[in-house]
Amino acid sequence: MLAVYITLMVCTMAPVIALQAGADASVLIWLVFALVIVKAVLLVDHFMEMRKAPPGWRFAAQAWAPVIVSALAVIHWVN
């Protein structure tokens, strides 16, 4: 469980560190999109305890993040 907490903290700090290192805004957007998916999977599996849930329920709980991130990525890419 400690590894999950540390991973979530790193995922939260990574965009701030990248911004302070001088990363471009476009890189930061894609970094945040990727980290949202990683954090969502960790939250669903570990804190919602869906690891042992039936596959359909687990997929439904984890699928929202890639769907939302994909929609936002398309909007960002079009604009």
Steps between C-alpha positions, in 0.01 A plus 500: 500500500791734570616457140157614378513811719848584378401442137198728541718769657753474217219522244374812674842662522624410151322779308615762752858379478480492121361855497779624725752324276370706207286248317281627220127537565421239237724247674336578832151444360590156365684416821194587706277296267721194547526545875123532537462153353771356727346661808149386408612138463679511835206662675250253360712194575636589841274751671169386353623141539384393154789257445280208599180633342345330199680600178202693365472721807874555515509594131206738545670670793833533320366591157381847590850650523622397152166606349510845661871545427445397137216749464711777651796405281285521188369841608853617572629362170221662296547840663 
